[in-house]
Amino acid sequence: MKICSREFKLKFSKKQAGGCFYRFGRKSEGDAEICIGKYKELHYCAEILCHEIMEAILVEDGKRFSCTEYDPCKDRYLFQFSHDYLDGLGPKLLEALLTSGLFKLVDGR
């Protein structure tokens, strides 16, 4: 799949829950990837994929920042962008979803 002109491999793992992404591979060397963990419902898989794609786009575009609140149990981030940036986010999200191979457009008119 393609996110902000970067190729990401889409992987599935039954060993983890939720999702994650790596810009340069799991060991910071290699290909970018999005990993989707175990799920029971297909819509949950789609929700995880959308979350990881959005976060990857925001990271690629320099919109994710460390949060000052500390939580030892999970990563804490802030995302900051303008409405003008939001206008351009839709096409990036759509390209990533369509190139994932899991989504297609259907003309419902």
N, C-alpha and C positions, 0 to 999 in steps of 0.2 A: 504494500500500500504506500501511497505517497502523501507525506505531510510536509508542507512548506518546502517543496522541491527535494526533500530528502526521502529516500526509500527506507521504509520500516518493514521488517518481517513481522507477520502476525502469527503468534504461537499460542497454543492452548496447553494448560497444565492442570492435571488433576491433583497435584501435590500442594497447591496453594489456593487460597480463597481471594476473591476480589481481582484486582488487576494491577499492573505496573508497566512502566515503560523505561527504556534505556536508550539514551541518545547515541551511545557509542558501544553498545553491547553490555552484557552483564558484568564483565570484568573491565569495563572502560577501554576495551580494544575490540574492534570489530564493527559489525553492522548494528544499526539502530533496530530496536524491536519493541513491540507491544505484546505483553503476555496476559492472557485472560485465564483466570483460575476456574475451578470447578463451579458449576451452576446447575440448577435443576430446571429453570425456566428459560426459554430462549430470549424472552424480553429482558431478563436480568443480564444475559450476555450482551445484548445490545446496549443496555444502560452502562455497563462497565466499559465497553468499547467507546461509546460516546464520551464518557468521562476521561478516559486515557487519551483519546484523540485531542479533546479540548485542552487538556493540560499540556500535552506535547506541543500543540500549536502555540500556546501561551509561553512556554519555555523557549521554543525556537525564536519567538518574536521578542524575547526579553521582558515579558510582562509578569513573571513569577518572582517573588521576593521572599526572603526568610521572614518569619513572624517573630515578634518579640515575646509572645506568650510561649512558655515552655510546657510541653506535654511529653513525658518520657515514653508514652505508649504509642504515639503516632507522629508523623511528620506534620508540621504546621507551616503553611504558606499563605501569603497574601498575593492577590492578583490585582493589578491596577492598569486600567486602560480607559481611553475616552470613548465617547459614543461614535466618533468617526472611525476609531479602530474597530468597534463592534460591527459597523457596517461592512467591513472587509472580512470579518471572521466567518460569516456564513459560507462564502465560496470556498474557503480553506477547509471548513468542516465537511462540506458536501463532497469536495474532491477526495478527501481522505475516506469518507464512508463508501463512495462509489468504487474507489480503487482497492478497498478491502476485499471486495468480492462477496460480501455478506448482504449488501443492499443494492437495490435497483430502483429506478424511477418508473412509476406507472402513471400514465395519464388518466386521472380519474374524472376528467371533465365530462 
